[in-house]
Amino acid sequence: MDVTVAGLVRCAWAGADPLYVAYHDEEWGVPCHDDRELFERLLLESFQAGLSWITILRKRERFRAAFDNFDPVKVAAYGADDYHRLMADPGIVRNRLKVLAASRNARVFLEIQAELGSFDRYIWSFAPDPTPRRQRPATLAEVPATSPESDALSKDLKRRGMTFVGSTICYAFLQSIGVVDDHVASCFRSGAGNQPI
């Protein structure tokens, strides 16, 4: 079932929470090519594992402050003092393994940047083949949790040394940054109705 807020039909998951509605309307599914923002979204998705996305959205500003505005160079250099500081911060998700993974994942992120010139170039190489075109999902139930592309991305990130990057997390990340656009057909963000994507 879709949700109508302020006269606009949205994907059902957006609900009526203003934070969720703004995320749905302004960010989710919008193509992102900025490496710092890509790092932020990837890190937030990894912290979301096992939690609801609204939990992460509500803590997002505190995450930004705690993780040096998601500067991958700074996060990659974190040491014991940073881990203790982060684990003492009630404004973020204080999962020891996720906090430790953030620095390791930042180092891998920087290695990918160095290898390919940008993380953007790397991540968009996992975009689905545009042919054959598929129809937009009609309902939330038709939106998959993983895809062959998220499977491949997860496998490659793990091979490179990242953690908390399972296929479901990778698919949510690809949706978030617009590599995959899963707005349902009736959603105002899907454009002109049930158009192929």
Secondary structure, DSSP 8 states (H G I E B T S, - for coil): --EEETTEEE-GGG-S-HHHHHHHHHTTTS----HHHHHHHHHHHHHHTTS-HHHHHHHHHHHHHHTGGG-HHHHHT--HHHHHHHHT-TTS---HHHHHHHHHHHHHHHHHHHHHS-HHHHHHTT---SSS--B--SSGGGS-S--HHHHHHHHHHHHHT--S--HHHHHHHHHHTTSS----TTSGGGSSSS-B-
